[in-house]
Amino acid sequence: MDTKITVIGLGYVGIPCAALLADVDGFQVTGLQRRSKRSGWKIEYLNAGKSPFAGNEPGLDELIARVVKKGTFKATDDVQVLSDSDVILIDVQTPTDENHVPQYHSLKEVSEEIGKRIKKDTLVVVESTVAPGTTHNIVQKLIEEHSGMKAGEDFDLAFAYERVMPGKLIYNIVNLPRIVGGITPKSADRAVGIYSKIVKAKIHKTNVITAELSKTIENAYRDVNIAFANEMALVCESLGVNVFDVIELVNELPSRMMHIPGAGVGGHCLPKDTWLLRYGLNEYGTQKMEPRFIALARDINNHMPVHMAILVEDALKQREVNIKGATVTILGIAYLEDSDDTRNTPAAALVSTLEKMGANVILHDPFVREWDFGLHTIERDIRKAAKNSDCLALVTKHKQYFTLDFDDLRTIMRTPTFIDGRNVYNAETIKSKGFEYRGIGKVGVL
């Protein structure tokens, strides 16, 4: 008899995971997605065998088409599918609010729905990134409360975090090591058994709290390294040095690997996982403390879009244009190159800052279909987006932006200025085209 698997949440984690599992002999997979205005359309897309993601996503389109044709994968909004599930994976978003407190509305809702419908001996796995202690103190308690069952005896529960990123969804799930934490050794073993069908790399077995901590610390570590690079970029700007020359020299030493600065840090994980780590520490830890180092890194990285706006203002001032009333074209809304993922994109903070300074903002992105930030529409034609603009501000490293025709752009812009937030262009090259140039870590003001 086939193993029936339900994946709750059809986003950048749930879809590739569900499709990979559906390609395993003996697995029948259902993707469960709330039918909302923002994401409900994914159900029809997936059931037609199509990926809902724009951008470059190797292997995913073909995989979805194959498993839908095989009849081993379907998407639905009917929660009753949980009643007949042998395995349930939770892949809902876990954002934080303006006070950095995790918002577990979706996580709590699906935990309650599982509790109301779960059958005996079901395995539940939390893949969503959560604060350390959440699987035990929220998911387990809610399922037990609504089911009358006991975790570890009547059903199994595990936490197994993902390491996906747009552009490498399939590759990362299959080829990167997986960490699986169970509330009991049996729960961990069952979860490992599922993942071993799709993961080629090593699968590490541990307990839930260790797995939860590994995820949040892993992302906080990367956030801190990026923050160091960003702060050094500001130092180099102030002293008139190109930070990318410095990075190349520093990284000559094999034991050094300085990260790359840029216009800001986005995505579902890095901007919030530091706060999830802090929340778990203060909510469930035995010793209350404020993790100052990682919080400072968040402040530095959050400042980078603001610094982009400062560079815009400085470049315009050099051309005797006041930013108040100027038109600025943002190149790239997605947080990651060649994807349509706008989660926590630094473009949002840049747009807000520029508008507070009195600028008019035009958005351009080749992949993003829609963006629920403000009332802006997204222009797809680069010439239309640049026409009569006073400044181009490159936020996302889409490949399309590597070959901009600056000779043509200069003829249609009102003021030829260019802000390079991702080190795509050489400053002298752009200046030779008649543009005022500023770049993160290259030239500008603090």
N, C-alpha and C positions, 0 to 999 in steps of 0.2 A: 504494500500500500504506500502511495506517495506521502512524503512529509509535506504538510501544508504550512507555509510560511507567510506571515503578514508583515509587511514593512509599513510602519506608520510615519508619514511625512515624505512627500515626493519632491525633495529638493536635491541639492548637489551631493548629498550623502546617500539619501534613500534610493534615488533612481538608479545610479550605477550599481549599488549593492544588490538591489532587487533584481536587476537584469542579470548580473553575474550569477546569482543563486538560481534564477530561473533557467539558466543554461546548464545546470547540473542535473544529470539523470536522477529521477526519483524525487525531485523537488517541484512543487506547485506553488507559485508565488503570487500573492495579491498585494498591490500597492494601495494603501488607504490614504486618501487625501480629502481634507475638508473642501467643500465646493464653495469657494469664496470668489469675489470679483477678481482678486489679484492672482489666485492660483488655481481656481477650479477648472480653467480651460486645459490644464495639463492632463486631466483624465481623458478627454477626447483625443488629445494629441498622442498620448501613450498608447491608448487602445487602437489607434490607427497605425501603430508601429513606428511613430516618429519621436525623435528627441525634442523636448521643449527648449533646449539650450542653443543659443546662437554661439558663434565663435568656433574656435578650433578645439574639438574634443575627440581625439583619435579613438576609433573603435566603438564608440558609444552608439552612433546611429545604426551601424550594422548589427550590433548586439541586440538592441531593442527590437529592430525589425525581425530578427531571427526568432527571439523568444515569443514574440506576439504571434508570429506565423506558426510556431510549434504548438501554441496553445498552453504554454507553461507560465505565462505572465499576463496579468490584466490589472487595470486600475479601477478603483471604485470609491464612492463616498459612503458606502453602507457599512456602519460599524458592526453589524451583525456578523460580518466575516470573522470577527475575533472569537466568536463562540466555537468555531470549528478549527481554530489554529493550533498547531503543535508547537510552533515557534513564533514569537512576536518580537520584532525589532522596533525600537523607538528612535526615530530620527527627526524629531521636531526641533524647532529653533528655541534657543534659551538666551534671549537678549538680556541686557542690563538697562536700567533706566538712567535718568540724568544724575541720580545719586549713586550710581554704580551698584545698585541692588538688583540681583537677578530676578527677571520676570518669568515665573514658571507657570503662567496661565495654561499654555498648551501642554506642558509636561504633566501638570496636575490633572487636566481634563482627560488626557489619554490614559493616565494611570487609573483614574476612576472608571473610565469606559472599559478598560481591561479587567478591572476588578469585578465589574458587574457581569462580565461575560466569560471570563477565563475558565477553562476546563482543567480538571486535575492533570498533573504531570506536564503542563505546558512550560516551556522555557521562554522567559522574557529577558531580552538583552537591551540595555540602554546604550545607544551609540551617541546620543546627543552629549555635547560637552556640558558638564555641570560642575558646580562647586563641590569640593571634596566633602563627602558626608551626605550628599543628596540622594544617592541611590538607596541607602539605608533609611534615611530620615523622611523622605518624601515618597519616592516611588514604591518602596516596599510597604510602608505603612498604609498608603492609600489602596494598593491592591489587596492587602490583607483585610483592611477595614471593609471594603466593598464586596469581597469574595467570601469572607469567613474562613479563608484558607491560611495556612502558615507557610511562609517562604522557607525553602530548604527542605520542607517535608511534603507539602501538597503541590508546590510548583517551584521551579528553579529560577534564579535571578542572577544576572551578571551585568558587568559594565565592560564594554569593549570599544575604546574610542577609535575614531577614524583619523587618517592623515591625508585626506584628499585636498586637492586644490584644482580650480578650473584649469583645463588644458591637460590635466594628468589624472582625471578621475579614475579611469579604469586602471591605468598603470600603477598608481599609488596603492589602490586596494589590493591588487594582485601581488605586487613586488616589494612592498615595504613591510618590515616586521610589524606584527600585531600584538598588542598587549590586551590580555583578557583577564579580568578580575571577577571571581565569583563570590557569592555570599557563603558558599560552601565549596569544598573541593569537587563535589559532584556537579554543582552548577557550572563551575569553571570548565570541567571536563566536557560537559555537554556543549557549551558554547565553542570550545576549541574544536570539537567535532564538526560543528557547522562551518566555522571559518576555514578549517583545513581543506574544505572542498573548493575554495576559491582563492586562498592565499598560498602563494608559492614560497614566500619567505618564512623565517622562523616565527612561531607564535609563542609568546611568553605567557605563562600562566602564573597568576598571583591572586591577591585578594582585592576586593572592590575599592577600598580606600587608597591602596597603593596605585591602582590603575587610574583612579580619578585624579590623584595628585600628579602622577606622571604626565597626564595630558595638560593640566593647567601650568605646571612648572615648565614643561617643554615649550609651550608657547610664550610664557613670560620670559624665558631665557632668550628666545629669538627677539622679542620685543625690546629687551634691554640692549642687545647687541646693535639693533637698528638705531635705538636712541643714542647710543654712543657715537655712531657714525653721523647721525644728524647733528649732534652738538658739535662735533669736530668740523662738520661742513660750515657751520656758522662761525666757528673760530677762524677757519681758513678764509672765508669771505671777508671777515673783518681785517685780516692781515694781508689781503690781496694775493692769496695763494690758491691754486687750483687743488681742491681736496682730492680729486681723482688721481693727481700725480702723487700725492702723499700716500694714498691707499696702495698704489702700485708699489711704492718703495717699502712700505710697512709689510706688505704681504710677500715680499721677497724672502722673509724669514718663514720657514715652513711651519713653525709653531704659532704664527699669527695668521688670522683670517678676518681682517676688518671688513665689516659689511658695507653696503652701498647706501648712501643717503638719498633722500628723494622728497617729493612733494607731500608725502604723508603715508600713513599706514592704514590699510583698510581690510576688508574681509570680515567674515563672521567670527573669527577666532581671536586674532591678536588684540583688537581694540577692547575686548571684553574679558578674556580669560584671566588676565591679571586681577581684575576685580572679582571674578569668581573664586580665584585662589584666596584673595583677602577675605571674601565673605565666608567661605568655608572655614577658614582659620578662626574667625571671630564668632561664628555661629556655633561651631561644633568642637573647636579646640579646647584643650584644658588650660591653656595659657593665652590670655588676650594680648595681642600685640599689633602694631601697625607696621606692615612691611614697607618701609619708606623707600627703599631702593627701586623696587619695581613700580611703585606709584609715581616716582619722579620720572622714570622712563616713559610712562604714559603721558605725563605732562609735556615732555619734550616732543614726543611724536605727535601729540595733538596740536602743537604749535606750528608744525611745518606748513600746513595749508595757510595759516595766518601769515607766515613768513613769505609764502608765494605771493599773497596779496600785497605785502610790503614791497616786494621786488617789482610787481606790476606798477605800483604807485611811483617807485623810484625811476623806472624806465620811462614812464609817461612824462614825469617831471623834466627829465633830460630833453625830451622833445617838446617841452613847454605846453603840455596838455594836462589839465587838472583831472584827477581821477573822478571827481564828481561830474557826472554827465557823460563820462567816457564809455565806450562800448568795448567790453572784453569778451573774447571768444574762448571758451574753455574747450580744449582738445582732450577728450577722454572723460567719460563718466564712470565707467566700470573701474573697480579698484585694482583689477589685474589685467595685464595686457592680453589682447585677443580673446577676451571673454565678455559675457554680458552681465556679469555679477556685480551689482551695485551695493551690496551689503556693506554698510559703514564706510562707503567710499570717501576718501579725503576731498573729493570734488564738492561734497555737500558743505563742508566747512569753508572752502574757498569761495563758493557762491555766496554763502551767508555773509562772509567778511567783506567781499567786494560790494555787495548790495548795501551793507551798512555804511560803506565809504562813499556811496552815492553812484556807483557804476551801474551801467546796464549790462546784463549778462546774456550771452548766447551760448547754447550748448551744442557740441558736436560729438558724436560717437558712431562708429560704423556697426556696432553690434547691439547696443542696448535698445530694446524695443520701447520700454516705458520706464519711468522713474517717478516714484511718488514723493518727490521733494519739490515743494512749491508748485507753481503753475507753469513752469517752463516746458516747452516742447523741445524735442531733440532733433536737430538738423542732421541729415545724412550726407548732404552735398557740402563738401569742404569749401567750395567757392562761395556758395550762398551764406555759409556760416561766417566767412571771413570778410564778405563785402561790407565796406564802410566801417569795419572794425578798427579800433585803436590799438588793440593788443591781442596776440595769440598766446595763451597760457597752456602749455602742454603738461597734463597731469598724468595721463596713462600712456604706457609705452606700446600702444598698438603698432603693429608692423606698418600700417598705412601711413603713419606719421614719420616713418624713416625716409620717405621719398617726397617730401613736400616740395612743391615748385615755388620757391621763394621769389623768383623773378616775376612769376605770374601773380602771386599773392600781393607783392608790393604795389602792383598796378591797381588792385581793387580795394586795398585797405586805405582807410583814411590816415592812419598813423602807423608806419611799419615798426612795431616793437614785438619782441618775441621773448617769452619767459620759458626756459627749459627746466622743467621739474624732474626730468629723468635722465639727464646727461645723454640725450640722443644726438645732439649736434655740437660741432666745434664752434666755439665763440667767434673766432676770426672768420670762419666761413660765412656765418650768418651776417656778421658786420659788413663783410665785403658785398653783400647783396643789398646794402642800404638799410638794414634793420638795426634798431637799438636792441642789444642782447643782454639778458640776465640769466644766470643759471644757479641752481642750488649748489652751494659749495664752490662757486667760481667767482662771481662778482656780484656786488650788491651792498646792502646795508643791513645791520641788525634791526 
